[in-house]
């Protein structure tokens, strides 16, 4: 199935997180042509914006971002800039 980043960002973040986990484990095929880095960055932005609102969506968006970064890292092997992005996100959410 082919997904566009904008369509994915309209989904509930908990559902999107589960889909990305299924892609990572091979249960679902990866979308061809999807800008995975763009998805990770957009989810990171959503996490930071939602952090200032009530609710738990910020945590779900952070999970989406981390799972997406992990997918990118798994596909490309060890990649320092991806690791740095993941560490920054974790630090931001925990602070």
Protein Blocks (a to p, Z undefined) as FASTA:
>chain_A
ZZdfklmmmpcfklmmmmmmmmmnopaccdehiafklmmmmmmmmmmmmmmpgcjklmmm
mmmmmmmmmmmmmmnopafklmmmmmmmmmmmmZZ
